[in-house]
Amino acid sequence: MLAVVREWQDDEGWGVVDCAATPGGCWVHFSAIEMIGFHLLQPGQQVRLRWEPARQNGFAFGAER
């Protein structure tokens, strides 16, 4: 599923992405990011998202990958 990065906290290693299937946003930890190099996302960046129901920092969804 495609999602768009809403915000990313470089210093804390987490952020929020939005897609139609995750109303209110999906919490993402840097360890869930599959990419070469340092795991950073940029607001507005389009990403592929696999999510699961979760309770993290007030979000009902968490990224698996």
N, C-alpha and C positions, 0 to 999 in steps of 0.2 A: 504494500500500500504506500502511496506517495504522501508525504507530509512536508510542511514548511516549518523551519526553525523560527520560533517566536522570539526566544531569547537564549543566550548562552553565557554562563558565568565562568570565564577562563580560570580564574583563581580558585574556584571551588569545584570545577569539573562536572558541572551539571547544567541542564537547561530544560526548555519546554518546547515541544513541537506540536503543531496543530494539524488535524485532518478531520474529515467528516465523521469517522468512526470513533473519535475520541473527544466528545464535546467537553469543553473546559480545558483541554490540553492534555498532553502526555509528558510525564516527567522522564528525563533521559540522564543517565549517569555515563560518564566518559567510557566506562568499561563495557558498555553495550554497543559502542561505536566500532564498526568494522572498517578500518582503513589503515593504510600504510602511514607511518609517521606519527606525530603527536596528534592525539584525538581532540580536535577542536571543531566546533561548528560555528557558522556565521548567521546572524539573523537574516531571514529572507532566503536562505539556502534551501533548496529542495532536496529531500532525503527519502530513502526507502525505510519504512518503519514496520516492525513486527512488535506488537504490543500485547500486554496482558492486563487483566483487571488487577489493580493494586491500590494501596493507600500509602502515598509517599508525599510528604510536604503539602498535603491538602489536595493532591491530584488523585482522581479515581483510576488513572491508567499509568502504567509504567512500561518503558521500552524494554523488550527482550533483546532486540538487535536493531 
